[in-house]
């Protein structure tokens, strides 16, 4: 059984459509989505609607990302805190909040922060950042002791996360597997291709997990984002072409 794990779409419909086509070619039985589906991207509302369609028509499990939660409960307190950290992300937050409908925001608000799923005796935990916090970072090249502390209170065999947009994986001394699925819509790896993970569960309940990088029309997505016109949209658009840092400068 193959299961696709996607995360951090960030309103990038071009990337999402290409990944969904690849998932279909891979004959994945289920799709797990780890959140951050709309904010700071080319087509936030359209992406939410696509995800809603997938929930209705596919075996599709989705949890809430930190930016999904932020958009669902817009406030100027959140905006001001964002502005202190990064003015461009604050600008995107304000612009997205204006174009999303009340129904869009209600959908984001309805999403669970985590989900446990058991398949063939394998306990799987879906989180956005970490089991502890939806905005905790799991990066490549962390010490295994740090990873073990982050997941200390879960007995899941596999923990899937996103948030950092950096694909990676760990096997702990407690025989738990931790996989960051990377990002569909705003990758921060060497490649600007969309990234997702595939979990392949064998009949004997052994499993393999690997990342896939999918080409898409990144120039078109970048231009769409630039055309949104909010302050800093051009910087976010350039990051789709080449991410030189995690946040726009």
C-alpha positions in Angstrom: 0.0 0.0 0.0 1.4 3.4 -1.0 0.4 6.6 0.9 1.4 10.1 -0.2 2.3 12.6 2.4 2.1 16.3 1.4 2.7 19.5 3.4 3.1 23.2 3.1 1.3 23.9 -0.1 1.0 27.7 0.6 -1.5 28.5 -2.1 0.6 27.1 -4.9 -1.9 25.5 -7.2 0.6 24.8 -10.0 2.8 22.8 -7.7 -0.2 21.0 -6.1 -1.7 20.0 -9.4 1.7 18.5 -10.6 2.1 16.7 -7.3 -1.4 15.2 -7.5 -0.7 14.0 -11.0 2.5 12.3 -9.7 0.6 10.8 -6.8 -1.9 9.3 -9.2 0.9 7.8 -11.3 2.4 6.3 -8.2 -1.0 4.6 -7.4 -1.1 6.0 -3.9 -4.0 4.6 -1.9 -4.3 7.5 0.6 -3.1 11.1 0.9 -2.0 12.6 4.2 -1.8 16.4 4.3 0.1 18.1 7.1 -1.3 21.6 6.7 -0.3 25.2 5.7 -2.4 25.0 2.6 -3.0 28.7 1.8 -0.9 31.5 3.2 1.5 33.6 1.3 1.1 31.9 -2.1 -0.2 32.6 -5.6 -3.8 31.2 -5.2 -4.8 30.8 -1.6 -8.6 30.6 -2.0 -8.4 28.3 -5.0 -6.1 26.0 -3.1 -8.4 25.7 -0.2 -11.3 24.8 -2.6 -9.1 22.1 -4.2 -8.3 20.6 -0.8 -12.0 20.6 0.1 -12.7 18.7 -3.1 -10.0 16.2 -2.3 -11.5 15.7 1.2 -14.8 14.9 -0.5 -13.6 12.7 -3.3 -10.4 10.9 -2.1 -9.1 9.0 0.9 -7.6 12.2 2.2 -6.6 13.1 5.7 -5.7 16.7 6.6 -4.5 18.4 9.7 -4.1 22.1 10.5 -0.8 24.0 10.1 0.2 27.0 12.1 -0.6 29.4 9.3 -4.0 27.7 8.7 -4.8 28.5 12.3 -3.6 32.1 12.0 -5.7 32.7 8.9 -8.8 31.1 10.5 -8.7 33.6 13.5 -7.4 36.8 11.9 -6.4 39.5 14.4 -4.2 42.6 14.3 -2.4 41.2 17.4 -1.2 38.3 15.2 -0.4 40.7 12.4 1.6 43.0 14.6 3.6 40.0 16.0 4.3 38.8 12.5 5.4 42.3 11.4 8.0 42.3 14.2 9.5 39.1 12.8 9.0 39.6 9.1 7.2 42.4 7.4 6.6 40.5 4.2 4.9 37.6 5.9 2.7 40.1 7.8 1.8 41.7 4.6 0.9 38.3 3.0 -1.2 37.5 6.1 -3.2 40.7 5.8 -3.7 40.2 2.0 -4.8 36.6 2.4 -7.2 37.4 5.2 -8.9 39.9 3.0 -9.5 37.6 0.1 -10.5 34.4 1.9 -14.2 34.0 2.5 -15.8 33.2 5.8 -16.3 29.7 4.6 -12.6 29.4 3.7 -11.6 30.4 7.2 -14.2 28.2 8.8 -12.7 25.2 6.9 -9.2 26.1 8.1 -10.5 26.5 11.7 -12.3 23.0 11.5 -9.0 21.1 10.9 -7.6 19.0 13.7 -4.1 20.0 15.0 -2.9 16.3 14.9 -4.2 12.9 13.8 -3.3 9.3 14.8 -3.9 6.7 12.2 -3.2 3.0 12.5 -2.6 0.9 9.4 -1.7 -2.8 9.6 -0.6 -2.4 13.2 1.6 0.6 12.4 0.8 3.7 14.5 1.2 6.8 12.4 1.1 10.4 13.9 0.4 13.4 11.6 1.6 16.7 13.0 2.5 20.0 11.4 5.6 21.1 13.3 6.1 18.5 16.0 4.1 16.4 18.4 4.6 19.3 21.0 3.9 22.4 18.9 2.6 23.2 15.5 5.4 25.6 14.9 8.4 23.6 16.3 11.1 23.0 13.8 12.4 19.6 12.8 15.4 20.4 10.5 17.9 18.2 8.7 21.1 17.5 10.6 19.7 17.7 14.1 21.1 15.6 16.9 19.2 12.4 17.3 18.9 13.2 21.1 17.0 16.4 20.1 14.6 14.4 18.0 14.0 11.9 20.7 13.2 14.6 23.2 10.8 16.2 20.8 8.8 12.9 20.3 9.3 11.6 23.8 5.6 11.6 24.7 4.4 9.8 21.7 4.4 6.0 21.0 3.8 6.4 17.3 5.9 4.2 15.0 6.0 6.9 12.3 5.7 10.6 12.9 5.2 12.8 9.8 5.8 16.5 10.0 6.3 19.6 7.8 6.6 23.3 8.7 10.3 23.8 7.9 9.9 23.0 4.2 13.1 21.0 4.4 12.8 17.2 3.7 14.6 14.9 6.1 14.3 11.8 8.1 15.4 10.2 11.4 15.4 6.7 12.9 15.6 6.9 16.7 17.0 4.6 19.3 13.4 3.9 20.3 12.8 2.5 16.9 10.6 5.4 15.8 10.7 7.0 12.4 10.4 10.7 12.0 9.9 12.2 8.5 9.7 15.8 7.4 7.8 15.6 4.1 9.2 18.9 2.8 7.1 21.4 1.0 4.8 21.2 -2.1 4.5 24.9 -2.6 7.4 26.7 -1.0 10.4 24.4 -1.0 13.6 25.5 0.9 15.8 22.7 -0.4 18.5 23.0 -3.2 15.8 22.2 -5.8 12.8 24.4 -6.4 10.8 21.4 -7.4 7.8 20.5 -5.3 8.5 17.8 -2.7 6.4 15.2 -1.0 6.9 11.8 0.7 5.7 8.3 -0.1 5.1 5.7 2.6 5.0 2.2 1.2 3.6 -0.4 3.6 4.3 -4.1 2.7 2.0 -7.0 3.4 4.1 -8.0 6.3 3.8 -4.5 7.8 7.4 -3.5 7.1 7.6 -0.2 5.3 9.8 2.1 3.3 9.6 5.9 3.1 11.2 8.1 0.4 10.9 11.7 -0.9 9.9 12.6 -4.4 10.7 15.9 -6.2 8.3 16.9 -8.9 8.8 19.5 -11.6 6.1 22.0 -12.2 5.7 25.4 -13.9 7.5 27.4 -11.3 7.8 30.5 -13.5 4.1 30.6 -13.9 3.5 30.2 -10.2 6.0 32.9 -9.4 4.4 35.3 -11.8 1.0 34.7 -10.3 2.3 35.4 -6.9 4.1 38.6 -8.0 0.9 39.8 -9.7 -1.0 39.7 -6.4 0.7 43.0 -5.7 0.8 43.1 -1.9 3.9 44.6 -0.4 6.7 41.9 -0.6 4.8 39.7 -3.1 7.7 40.1 -5.5 10.1 38.8 -2.9 8.0 35.8 -2.2 7.7 35.2 -5.9 11.5 35.2 -6.3 11.7 32.6 -3.5 9.7 30.2 -5.6 12.4 30.4 -8.2 15.3 30.1 -5.7 14.9 30.0 -1.9 18.0 31.6 -0.5 16.7 31.7 3.0 13.7 30.4 4.9 11.9 33.8 5.0 12.0 36.7 2.5 14.5 39.4 3.2 
